[in-house]
């Protein structure tokens, strides 16, 4: 447990920022998604408060608190609804045919698919990179949900 976390709670949590377990570097057990109606509601109203962000996590081990209970993950991410609003707008602009045209027109830049996705999404889009920038995991999960990036990354 980190020193700064002791102020939050003395109860241990089942989370490691750093690990040598390769499987934990390729697939996070935590996830974000928006409600099914969030995209439509936002596009109709342009009101970010219509966006509901859901956070899922594995059940805590006996005697340990969940990340949500310890760090208020959902409440923190609810302050970033503007990121989700931008992703919703981008999902309307960057459909598959437009992305194909862009990739063709900028082929001389030799961008990898990952580079191209990062430019569109505005954040990291691979599981192994989610700790490199704030809100990368939320951004990546919701971008996948909206079809901005491939779900199998």
Secondary structure, 3 states (H helix, E strand, C coil): CCHHHHHHCCCCECCCCCCCCHHHHHCCCCEEEECCCHHHHHHHHCCHHHCCEEEECCCCCCCCECHHHHHCHHHHHHCCHHHHHHHHHHHHHCCHHHHHHHHHHCHHHCCCHHHHHHHHHCCCCCHHHCCCCCCHHHHHHHHHHCCCCCCCC
